[in-house]
Amino acid sequence: MYNDVNLVTIQYQMVFTYSNNITLRTLSI
């Protein structure tokens, strides 16, 4: 149970960081 929650949290952080990077690149163009 705890492992599943941990994995979901890590995936969420990765997706958030990925989206953030795309936003920064779009703004910098």
CHARMM-style PDB file with segment names, atoms N, HN, CA, C and O in Angstrom:
ATOM      1  N   MET     1       0.842  -1.198   0.000  1.00  0.00      PROA
ATOM      2  CA  MET     1       0.000   0.000   0.000  1.00  0.00      PROA
ATOM      3  C   MET     1       0.875   1.244   0.000  1.00  0.00      PROA
ATOM      4  O   MET     1       0.721   2.132  -0.839  1.00  0.00      PROA
ATOM      5  N   TYR     2       1.788   1.290   0.949  1.00  0.00      PROA
ATOM      6  HN  TYR     2       1.913   0.568   1.631  1.00  0.00      PROA
ATOM      7  CA  TYR     2       2.662   2.466   1.041  1.00  0.00      PROA
ATOM      8  C   TYR     2       3.508   2.604  -0.224  1.00  0.00      PROA
ATOM      9  O   TYR     2       3.720   3.711  -0.719  1.00  0.00      PROA
ATOM     10  N   ASN     3       3.989   1.474  -0.743  1.00  0.00      PROA
ATOM     11  HN  ASN     3       3.817   0.574  -0.342  1.00  0.00      PROA
ATOM     12  CA  ASN     3       4.802   1.524  -1.963  1.00  0.00      PROA
ATOM     13  C   ASN     3       4.006   2.087  -3.127  1.00  0.00      PROA
ATOM     14  O   ASN     3       4.533   2.880  -3.906  1.00  0.00      PROA
ATOM     15  N   ASP     4       2.755   1.694  -3.258  1.00  0.00      PROA
ATOM     16  HN  ASP     4       2.327   1.049  -2.625  1.00  0.00      PROA
ATOM     17  CA  ASP     4       1.924   2.189  -4.358  1.00  0.00      PROA
ATOM     18  C   ASP     4       1.754   3.706  -4.261  1.00  0.00      PROA
ATOM     19  O   ASP     4       1.865   4.417  -5.259  1.00  0.00      PROA
ATOM     20  N   VAL     5       1.488   4.184  -3.064  1.00  0.00      PROA
ATOM     21  HN  VAL     5       1.399   3.606  -2.253  1.00  0.00      PROA
ATOM     22  CA  VAL     5       1.319   5.628  -2.871  1.00  0.00      PROA
ATOM     23  C   VAL     5       2.623   6.339  -3.209  1.00  0.00      PROA
ATOM     24  O   VAL     5       2.612   7.402  -3.830  1.00  0.00      PROA
ATOM     25  N   ASN     6       3.731   5.762  -2.805  1.00  0.00      PROA
ATOM     26  HN  ASN     6       3.741   4.899  -2.300  1.00  0.00      PROA
ATOM     27  CA  ASN     6       5.035   6.362  -3.068  1.00  0.00      PROA
ATOM     28  C   ASN     6       5.286   6.454  -4.566  1.00  0.00      PROA
ATOM     29  O   ASN     6       5.758   7.481  -5.054  1.00  0.00      PROA
ATOM     30  N   LEU     7       4.977   5.395  -5.296  1.00  0.00      PROA
ATOM     31  HN  LEU     7       4.593   4.561  -4.899  1.00  0.00      PROA
ATOM     32  CA  LEU     7       5.183   5.384  -6.752  1.00  0.00      PROA
ATOM     33  C   LEU     7       4.317   6.439  -7.425  1.00  0.00      PROA
ATOM     34  O   LEU     7       4.778   7.153  -8.315  1.00  0.00      PROA
ATOM     35  N   VAL     8       3.085   6.534  -7.007  1.00  0.00      PROA
ATOM     36  HN  VAL     8       2.710   5.953  -6.284  1.00  0.00      PROA
ATOM     37  CA  VAL     8       2.178   7.526  -7.600  1.00  0.00      PROA
ATOM     38  C   VAL     8       2.716   8.932  -7.337  1.00  0.00      PROA
ATOM     39  O   VAL     8       2.676   9.788  -8.221  1.00  0.00      PROA
ATOM     40  N   THR     9       3.215   9.168  -6.135  1.00  0.00      PROA
ATOM     41  HN  THR     9       3.248   8.472  -5.417  1.00  0.00      PROA
ATOM     42  CA  THR     9       3.757  10.487  -5.794  1.00  0.00      PROA
ATOM     43  C   THR     9       4.963  10.812  -6.675  1.00  0.00      PROA
ATOM     44  O   THR     9       5.091  11.929  -7.177  1.00  0.00      PROA
ATOM     45  N   ILE    10       5.842   9.829  -6.858  1.00  0.00      PROA
ATOM     46  HN  ILE    10       5.738   8.922  -6.451  1.00  0.00      PROA
ATOM     47  CA  ILE    10       7.022  10.045  -7.697  1.00  0.00      PROA
ATOM     48  C   ILE    10       6.607  10.325  -9.141  1.00  0.00      PROA
ATOM     49  O   ILE    10       7.155  11.220  -9.785  1.00  0.00      PROA
ATOM     50  N   GLN    11       5.648   9.567  -9.643  1.00  0.00      PROA
ATOM     51  HN  GLN    11       5.203   8.840  -9.120  1.00  0.00      PROA
ATOM     52  CA  GLN    11       5.193   9.791 -11.026  1.00  0.00      PROA
ATOM     53  C   GLN    11       4.583  11.179 -11.160  1.00  0.00      PROA
ATOM     54  O   GLN    11       4.800  11.860 -12.163  1.00  0.00      PROA
ATOM     55  N   TYR    12       3.824  11.599 -10.160  1.00  0.00      PROA
ATOM     56  HN  TYR    12       3.648  11.046  -9.346  1.00  0.00      PROA
ATOM     57  CA  TYR    12       3.192  12.923 -10.207  1.00  0.00      PROA
ATOM     58  C   TYR    12       4.255  14.011 -10.250  1.00  0.00      PROA
ATOM     59  O   TYR    12       4.135  14.974 -11.007  1.00  0.00      PROA
ATOM     60  N   GLN    13       5.295  13.856  -9.437  1.00  0.00      PROA
ATOM     61  HN  GLN    13       5.392  13.074  -8.822  1.00  0.00      PROA
ATOM     62  CA  GLN    13       6.376  14.848  -9.415  1.00  0.00      PROA
ATOM     63  C   GLN    13       7.098  14.887 -10.759  1.00  0.00      PROA
ATOM     64  O   GLN    13       7.473  15.958 -11.237  1.00  0.00      PROA
ATOM     65  N   MET    14       7.289  13.728 -11.360  1.00  0.00      PROA
ATOM     66  HN  MET    14       6.985  12.858 -10.972  1.00  0.00      PROA
ATOM     67  CA  MET    14       7.969  13.670 -12.662  1.00  0.00      PROA
ATOM     68  C   MET    14       7.127  14.365 -13.729  1.00  0.00      PROA
ATOM     69  O   MET    14       7.652  15.134 -14.534  1.00  0.00      PROA
ATOM     70  N   VAL    15       5.835  14.098 -13.735  1.00  0.00      PROA
ATOM     71  HN  VAL    15       5.409  13.473 -13.081  1.00  0.00      PROA
ATOM     72  CA  VAL    15       4.946  14.728 -14.717  1.00  0.00      PROA
ATOM     73  C   VAL    15       4.918  16.235 -14.500  1.00  0.00      PROA
ATOM     74  O   VAL    15       4.948  17.006 -15.460  1.00  0.00      PROA
ATOM     75  N   PHE    16       4.861  16.651 -13.250  1.00  0.00      PROA
ATOM     76  HN  PHE    16       4.837  16.025 -12.471  1.00  0.00      PROA
ATOM     77  CA  PHE    16       4.824  18.081 -12.945  1.00  0.00      PROA
ATOM     78  C   PHE    16       6.108  18.759 -13.418  1.00  0.00      PROA
ATOM     79  O   PHE    16       6.061  19.838 -14.008  1.00  0.00      PROA
ATOM     80  N   THR    17       7.246  18.132 -13.162  1.00  0.00      PROA
ATOM     81  HN  THR    17       7.285  17.256 -12.683  1.00  0.00      PROA
ATOM     82  CA  THR    17       8.533  18.693 -13.585  1.00  0.00      PROA
ATOM     83  C   THR    17       8.603  18.758 -15.108  1.00  0.00      PROA
ATOM     84  O   THR    17       9.080  19.745 -15.667  1.00  0.00      PROA
ATOM     85  N   TYR    18       8.132  17.712 -15.777  1.00  0.00      PROA
ATOM     86  HN  TYR    18       7.745  16.910 -15.323  1.00  0.00      PROA
ATOM     87  CA  TYR    18       8.146  17.665 -17.241  1.00  0.00      PROA
ATOM     88  C   TYR    18       7.290  18.796 -17.816  1.00  0.00      PROA
ATOM     89  O   TYR    18       7.708  19.489 -18.744  1.00  0.00      PROA
ATOM     90  N   SER    19       6.095  18.977 -17.261  1.00  0.00      PROA
ATOM     91  HN  SER    19       5.755  18.415 -16.508  1.00  0.00      PROA
ATOM     92  CA  SER    19       5.213  20.046 -17.729  1.00  0.00      PROA
ATOM     93  C   SER    19       5.844  21.403 -17.461  1.00  0.00      PROA
ATOM     94  O   SER    19       5.741  22.316 -18.280  1.00  0.00      PROA
ATOM     95  N   ASN    20       6.489  21.531 -16.324  1.00  0.00      PROA
ATOM     96  HN  ASN    20       6.573  20.789 -15.659  1.00  0.00      PROA
ATOM     97  CA  ASN    20       7.136  22.785 -15.960  1.00  0.00      PROA
ATOM     98  C   ASN    20       8.248  23.114 -16.953  1.00  0.00      PROA
ATOM     99  O   ASN    20       8.396  24.267 -17.356  1.00  0.00      PROA
ATOM    100  N   ASN    21       9.026  22.113 -17.346  1.00  0.00      PROA
ATOM    101  HN  ASN    21       8.905  21.177 -17.018  1.00  0.00      PROA
ATOM    102  CA  ASN    21      10.107  22.332 -18.305  1.00  0.00      PROA
ATOM    103  C   ASN    21       9.554  22.785 -19.654  1.00  0.00      PROA
ATOM    104  O   ASN    21      10.117  23.679 -20.287  1.00  0.00      PROA
ATOM    105  N   ILE    22       8.476  22.184 -20.089  1.00  0.00      PROA
ATOM    106  HN  ILE    22       8.019  21.458 -19.576  1.00  0.00      PROA
ATOM    107  CA  ILE    22       7.868  22.571 -21.370  1.00  0.00      PROA
ATOM    108  C   ILE    22       7.383  24.015 -21.296  1.00  0.00      PROA
ATOM    109  O   ILE    22       7.551  24.786 -22.241  1.00  0.00      PROA
ATOM    110  N   THR    23       6.780  24.371 -20.166  1.00  0.00      PROA
ATOM    111  HN  THR    23       6.642  23.744 -19.399  1.00  0.00      PROA
ATOM    112  CA  THR    23       6.292  25.741 -19.994  1.00  0.00      PROA
ATOM    113  C   THR    23       7.463  26.720 -20.049  1.00  0.00      PROA
ATOM    114  O   THR    23       7.363  27.768 -20.687  1.00  0.00      PROA
ATOM    115  N   LEU    24       8.550  26.393 -19.399  1.00  0.00      PROA
ATOM    116  HN  LEU    24       8.632  25.541 -18.881  1.00  0.00      PROA
ATOM    117  CA  LEU    24       9.718  27.284 -19.391  1.00  0.00      PROA
ATOM    118  C   LEU    24      10.293  27.426 -20.798  1.00  0.00      PROA
ATOM    119  O   LEU    24      10.673  28.523 -21.207  1.00  0.00      PROA
ATOM    120  N   ARG    25      10.356  26.333 -21.529  1.00  0.00      PROA
ATOM    121  HN  ARG    25      10.048  25.442 -21.197  1.00  0.00      PROA
ATOM    122  CA  ARG    25      10.889  26.395 -22.888  1.00  0.00      PROA
ATOM    123  C   ARG    25       9.987  27.235 -23.785  1.00  0.00      PROA
ATOM    124  O   ARG    25      10.470  28.002 -24.618  1.00  0.00      PROA
ATOM    125  N   THR    26       8.692  27.088 -23.613  1.00  0.00      PROA
ATOM    126  HN  THR    26       8.299  26.465 -22.937  1.00  0.00      PROA
ATOM    127  CA  THR    26       7.745  27.857 -24.428  1.00  0.00      PROA
ATOM    128  C   THR    26       7.894  29.344 -24.131  1.00  0.00      PROA
ATOM    129  O   THR    26       7.854  30.173 -25.041  1.00  0.00      PROA
ATOM    130  N   LEU    27       8.065  29.675 -22.857  1.00  0.00      PROA
ATOM    131  HN  LEU    27       8.097  29.002 -22.118  1.00  0.00      PROA
ATOM    132  CA  LEU    27       8.187  31.086 -22.467  1.00  0.00      PROA
ATOM    133  C   LEU    27       9.504  31.671 -22.971  1.00  0.00      PROA
ATOM    134  O   LEU    27       9.572  32.856 -23.298  1.00  0.00      PROA
ATOM    135  N   SER    28      10.538  30.856 -23.036  1.00  0.00      PROA
ATOM    136  HN  SER    28      10.483  29.893 -22.772  1.00  0.00      PROA
ATOM    137  CA  SER    28      11.854  31.370 -23.406  1.00  0.00      PROA
ATOM    138  C   SER    28      11.983  31.592 -24.915  1.00  0.00      PROA
ATOM    139  O   SER    28      12.895  32.284 -25.367  1.00  0.00      PROA
ATOM    140  N   ILE    29      11.070  31.005 -25.690  1.00  0.00      PROA
ATOM    141  HN  ILE    29      10.329  30.443 -25.323  1.00  0.00      PROA
ATOM    142  CA  ILE    29      11.166  31.164 -27.151  1.00  0.00      PROA
ATOM    143  C   ILE    29      10.806  32.595 -27.533  1.00  0.00      PROA
ATOM    144  OT1 ILE    29      10.823  32.941 -28.714  1.00  0.00      PROA
TER     145      ILE     29
END
